[in-house]
Amino acid sequence: MLRLTPLRKDDLIGEQTDLYAASSESPLDAVSRLHWNEKGEVRGPLTVLLRHPASGRPLQELATVLRFSGLLSDGAREAVVLVVAAHWGDATSGGRTSPSPAARG
């Protein structure tokens, strides 16, 4: 059951477009295609962030700080990524939006 009417990439305007561009360039999502389903609709947490870009941008920045400057070990951080991906049904990326700890060295 959908709680929000899906946004389509082509329907984004103004600050929504800017926030999408910024999020696709962030270390949280190096592959912007992960934000969209096969119908071109926004999916995952970005669905909410794009609805109100003035709140979405600082939340995206906070997520980046927590993920990459936080106190969690690489293994614990990756476990959180996998749990969130499983919750959102992220079958395309295997839950990864950044290189795994093993790939980083």
CNS distance restraints for C-alpha pairs under 8 A (distance, minus, plus):
assign (resid   6 and name CA) (resid  41 and name CA) 5.88 0.50 0.50
assign (resid   6 and name CA) (resid  42 and name CA) 6.48 0.50 0.50
assign (resid   6 and name CA) (resid  43 and name CA) 7.99 0.50 0.50
assign (resid   6 and name CA) (resid  47 and name CA) 7.59 0.50 0.50
assign (resid   7 and name CA) (resid  11 and name CA) 6.69 0.50 0.50
assign (resid   7 and name CA) (resid  12 and name CA) 7.44 0.50 0.50
assign (resid   7 and name CA) (resid  41 and name CA) 5.49 0.50 0.50
assign (resid   7 and name CA) (resid  42 and name CA) 5.54 0.50 0.50
assign (resid   7 and name CA) (resid  47 and name CA) 7.18 0.50 0.50
assign (resid   8 and name CA) (resid  12 and name CA) 6.93 0.50 0.50
assign (resid   8 and name CA) (resid  40 and name CA) 5.67 0.50 0.50
assign (resid   8 and name CA) (resid  41 and name CA) 4.39 0.50 0.50
assign (resid   8 and name CA) (resid  42 and name CA) 6.01 0.50 0.50
assign (resid   9 and name CA) (resid  36 and name CA) 7.90 0.50 0.50
assign (resid   9 and name CA) (resid  40 and name CA) 6.17 0.50 0.50
assign (resid   9 and name CA) (resid  41 and name CA) 6.37 0.50 0.50
assign (resid   9 and name CA) (resid  42 and name CA) 6.80 0.50 0.50
assign (resid  12 and name CA) (resid  16 and name CA) 5.55 0.50 0.50
assign (resid  12 and name CA) (resid  17 and name CA) 5.51 0.50 0.50
assign (resid  13 and name CA) (resid  17 and name CA) 5.51 0.50 0.50
assign (resid  14 and name CA) (resid  18 and name CA) 6.58 0.50 0.50
assign (resid  15 and name CA) (resid  19 and name CA) 6.00 0.50 0.50
assign (resid  15 and name CA) (resid  53 and name CA) 6.05 0.50 0.50
assign (resid  16 and name CA) (resid  20 and name CA) 6.14 0.50 0.50
assign (resid  16 and name CA) (resid  50 and name CA) 5.40 0.50 0.50
assign (resid  16 and name CA) (resid  51 and name CA) 7.49 0.50 0.50
assign (resid  16 and name CA) (resid  52 and name CA) 7.81 0.50 0.50
assign (resid  16 and name CA) (resid  53 and name CA) 5.88 0.50 0.50
assign (resid  17 and name CA) (resid  21 and name CA) 6.19 0.50 0.50
assign (resid  18 and name CA) (resid  22 and name CA) 6.16 0.50 0.50
assign (resid  19 and name CA) (resid  23 and name CA) 6.01 0.50 0.50
assign (resid  19 and name CA) (resid  50 and name CA) 6.96 0.50 0.50
assign (resid  19 and name CA) (resid  53 and name CA) 6.41 0.50 0.50
assign (resid  19 and name CA) (resid  56 and name CA) 7.52 0.50 0.50
assign (resid  19 and name CA) (resid  57 and name CA) 6.30 0.50 0.50
assign (resid  20 and name CA) (resid  24 and name CA) 6.11 0.50 0.50
assign (resid  20 and name CA) (resid  50 and name CA) 7.37 0.50 0.50
assign (resid  21 and name CA) (resid  25 and name CA) 6.40 0.50 0.50
assign (resid  22 and name CA) (resid  26 and name CA) 6.30 0.50 0.50
assign (resid  23 and name CA) (resid  28 and name CA) 7.43 0.50 0.50
assign (resid  23 and name CA) (resid  29 and name CA) 6.69 0.50 0.50
assign (resid  23 and name CA) (resid  32 and name CA) 7.84 0.50 0.50
assign (resid  23 and name CA) (resid  60 and name CA) 7.14 0.50 0.50
assign (resid  24 and name CA) (resid  28 and name CA) 7.97 0.50 0.50
assign (resid  24 and name CA) (resid  29 and name CA) 5.55 0.50 0.50
assign (resid  24 and name CA) (resid  30 and name CA) 6.04 0.50 0.50
assign (resid  24 and name CA) (resid  31 and name CA) 6.59 0.50 0.50
assign (resid  24 and name CA) (resid  32 and name CA) 4.70 0.50 0.50
assign (resid  25 and name CA) (resid  29 and name CA) 6.87 0.50 0.50
assign (resid  25 and name CA) (resid  30 and name CA) 6.04 0.50 0.50
assign (resid  25 and name CA) (resid  32 and name CA) 7.77 0.50 0.50
assign (resid  26 and name CA) (resid  30 and name CA) 6.31 0.50 0.50
assign (resid  26 and name CA) (resid  64 and name CA) 7.66 0.50 0.50
assign (resid  27 and name CA) (resid  64 and name CA) 7.13 0.50 0.50
assign (resid  27 and name CA) (resid  97 and name CA) 7.90 0.50 0.50
assign (resid  27 and name CA) (resid  98 and name CA) 6.71 0.50 0.50
assign (resid  28 and name CA) (resid  63 and name CA) 7.92 0.50 0.50
assign (resid  28 and name CA) (resid  64 and name CA) 6.23 0.50 0.50
assign (resid  28 and name CA) (resid  97 and name CA) 5.93 0.50 0.50
assign (resid  28 and name CA) (resid  98 and name CA) 6.47 0.50 0.50
assign (resid  29 and name CA) (resid  34 and name CA) 7.47 0.50 0.50
assign (resid  29 and name CA) (resid  97 and name CA) 5.02 0.50 0.50
assign (resid  29 and name CA) (resid  98 and name CA) 6.67 0.50 0.50
assign (resid  30 and name CA) (resid  97 and name CA) 6.50 0.50 0.50
assign (resid  30 and name CA) (resid  98 and name CA) 6.65 0.50 0.50
assign (resid  31 and name CA) (resid  97 and name CA) 7.14 0.50 0.50
assign (resid  32 and name CA) (resid  36 and name CA) 7.92 0.50 0.50
assign (resid  34 and name CA) (resid  92 and name CA) 7.31 0.50 0.50
assign (resid  34 and name CA) (resid  93 and name CA) 7.12 0.50 0.50
assign (resid  34 and name CA) (resid  97 and name CA) 7.98 0.50 0.50
assign (resid  35 and name CA) (resid  42 and name CA) 5.70 0.50 0.50
assign (resid  35 and name CA) (resid  43 and name CA) 5.54 0.50 0.50
assign (resid  35 and name CA) (resid  44 and name CA) 6.83 0.50 0.50
assign (resid  35 and name CA) (resid  46 and name CA) 6.94 0.50 0.50
assign (resid  36 and name CA) (resid  40 and name CA) 5.38 0.50 0.50
assign (resid  36 and name CA) (resid  41 and name CA) 5.26 0.50 0.50
assign (resid  36 and name CA) (resid  42 and name CA) 4.69 0.50 0.50
assign (resid  36 and name CA) (resid  43 and name CA) 5.54 0.50 0.50
assign (resid  37 and name CA) (resid  41 and name CA) 5.49 0.50 0.50
assign (resid  37 and name CA) (resid  42 and name CA) 6.63 0.50 0.50
assign (resid  37 and name CA) (resid  43 and name CA) 6.44 0.50 0.50
assign (resid  42 and name CA) (resid  46 and name CA) 6.81 0.50 0.50
assign (resid  42 and name CA) (resid  47 and name CA) 5.51 0.50 0.50
assign (resid  43 and name CA) (resid  47 and name CA) 5.52 0.50 0.50
assign (resid  44 and name CA) (resid  88 and name CA) 5.99 0.50 0.50
assign (resid  45 and name CA) (resid  49 and name CA) 6.55 0.50 0.50
assign (resid  46 and name CA) (resid  50 and name CA) 5.90 0.50 0.50
assign (resid  47 and name CA) (resid  51 and name CA) 6.81 0.50 0.50
assign (resid  48 and name CA) (resid  52 and name CA) 7.31 0.50 0.50
assign (resid  48 and name CA) (resid  56 and name CA) 7.58 0.50 0.50
assign (resid  49 and name CA) (resid  53 and name CA) 6.06 0.50 0.50
assign (resid  49 and name CA) (resid  55 and name CA) 6.95 0.50 0.50
assign (resid  49 and name CA) (resid  56 and name CA) 4.07 0.50 0.50
assign (resid  49 and name CA) (resid  57 and name CA) 7.34 0.50 0.50
assign (resid  49 and name CA) (resid  59 and name CA) 7.71 0.50 0.50
assign (resid  49 and name CA) (resid  60 and name CA) 7.87 0.50 0.50
assign (resid  50 and name CA) (resid  56 and name CA) 6.24 0.50 0.50
assign (resid  51 and name CA) (resid  56 and name CA) 7.79 0.50 0.50
assign (resid  52 and name CA) (resid  56 and name CA) 5.90 0.50 0.50
assign (resid  53 and name CA) (resid  57 and name CA) 5.76 0.50 0.50
assign (resid  54 and name CA) (resid  58 and name CA) 7.41 0.50 0.50
assign (resid  55 and name CA) (resid  59 and name CA) 6.35 0.50 0.50
assign (resid  56 and name CA) (resid  60 and name CA) 6.04 0.50 0.50
assign (resid  57 and name CA) (resid  61 and name CA) 6.27 0.50 0.50
assign (resid  58 and name CA) (resid  62 and name CA) 6.07 0.50 0.50
assign (resid  59 and name CA) (resid  63 and name CA) 6.14 0.50 0.50
assign (resid  60 and name CA) (resid  64 and name CA) 6.37 0.50 0.50
assign (resid  61 and name CA) (resid  65 and name CA) 6.36 0.50 0.50
assign (resid  62 and name CA) (resid  66 and name CA) 6.10 0.50 0.50
assign (resid  63 and name CA) (resid  67 and name CA) 5.98 0.50 0.50
assign (resid  64 and name CA) (resid  68 and name CA) 5.91 0.50 0.50
assign (resid  64 and name CA) (resid  69 and name CA) 7.68 0.50 0.50
assign (resid  65 and name CA) (resid  69 and name CA) 5.04 0.50 0.50
assign (resid  65 and name CA) (resid  70 and name CA) 6.61 0.50 0.50
assign (resid  66 and name CA) (resid  70 and name CA) 4.71 0.50 0.50
assign (resid  67 and name CA) (resid  77 and name CA) 7.00 0.50 0.50
assign (resid  72 and name CA) (resid  76 and name CA) 5.80 0.50 0.50
assign (resid  72 and name CA) (resid  77 and name CA) 5.68 0.50 0.50
assign (resid  73 and name CA) (resid  77 and name CA) 6.05 0.50 0.50
assign (resid  74 and name CA) (resid  78 and name CA) 6.09 0.50 0.50
assign (resid  74 and name CA) (resid 101 and name CA) 5.85 0.50 0.50
assign (resid  75 and name CA) (resid  79 and name CA) 6.21 0.50 0.50
assign (resid  75 and name CA) (resid 101 and name CA) 7.17 0.50 0.50
assign (resid  76 and name CA) (resid  80 and name CA) 6.37 0.50 0.50
assign (resid  77 and name CA) (resid  81 and name CA) 6.37 0.50 0.50
assign (resid  78 and name CA) (resid  82 and name CA) 6.25 0.50 0.50
assign (resid  78 and name CA) (resid 100 and name CA) 7.22 0.50 0.50
assign (resid  78 and name CA) (resid 101 and name CA) 7.74 0.50 0.50
assign (resid  79 and name CA) (resid  83 and name CA) 6.25 0.50 0.50
assign (resid  80 and name CA) (resid  84 and name CA) 6.19 0.50 0.50
assign (resid  81 and name CA) (resid  85 and name CA) 6.05 0.50 0.50
assign (resid  81 and name CA) (resid  95 and name CA) 6.11 0.50 0.50
assign (resid  81 and name CA) (resid  96 and name CA) 6.92 0.50 0.50
assign (resid  82 and name CA) (resid  86 and name CA) 6.02 0.50 0.50
assign (resid  82 and name CA) (resid  94 and name CA) 7.61 0.50 0.50
assign (resid  82 and name CA) (resid  95 and name CA) 4.96 0.50 0.50
assign (resid  82 and name CA) (resid  96 and name CA) 7.29 0.50 0.50
assign (resid  83 and name CA) (resid  87 and name CA) 6.20 0.50 0.50
assign (resid  84 and name CA) (resid  88 and name CA) 6.30 0.50 0.50
assign (resid  84 and name CA) (resid  95 and name CA) 7.63 0.50 0.50
assign (resid  85 and name CA) (resid  89 and name CA) 5.97 0.50 0.50
assign (resid  85 and name CA) (resid  90 and name CA) 4.93 0.50 0.50
assign (resid  85 and name CA) (resid  91 and name CA) 7.89 0.50 0.50
assign (resid  85 and name CA) (resid  94 and name CA) 7.50 0.50 0.50
assign (resid  85 and name CA) (resid  95 and name CA) 4.69 0.50 0.50
assign (resid  85 and name CA) (resid  96 and name CA) 7.94 0.50 0.50
assign (resid  86 and name CA) (resid  90 and name CA) 5.98 0.50 0.50
assign (resid  86 and name CA) (resid  91 and name CA) 7.91 0.50 0.50
assign (resid  86 and name CA) (resid  95 and name CA) 7.12 0.50 0.50
assign (resid  90 and name CA) (resid  94 and name CA) 6.51 0.50 0.50
assign (resid  90 and name CA) (resid  95 and name CA) 6.00 0.50 0.50
assign (resid  91 and name CA) (resid  95 and name CA) 7.21 0.50 0.50
assign (resid  93 and name CA) (resid  97 and name CA) 6.90 0.50 0.50
assign (resid  96 and name CA) (resid 100 and name CA) 7.22 0.50 0.50
assign (resid  99 and name CA) (resid 103 and name CA) 5.73 0.50 0.50
assign (resid  99 and name CA) (resid 104 and name CA) 6.19 0.50 0.50
assign (resid 100 and name CA) (resid 104 and name CA) 6.31 0.50 0.50
assign (resid 101 and name CA) (resid 105 and name CA) 6.43 0.50 0.50
